[in-house]
């Protein structure tokens, strides 16, 4: 029988997929930083970021995992966003 990884899928615990999550994030972070340093990373425009957020929200609602804001929370989030832009 094949070896099972932590998620119960696949046949090997070797390589990147077999590393603990903290180590994977550390390596991925280094790759992202290097791509930016070399000027090869994609820089999102405001419109692209807005569209990506919209798609993510739609997916979260479709899965039933989205947080439903009440009107007070929505106002506070809008204020925070306005201050950060």
Long-range contacts (C-beta under 8 A, 24 or more apart in sequence): none
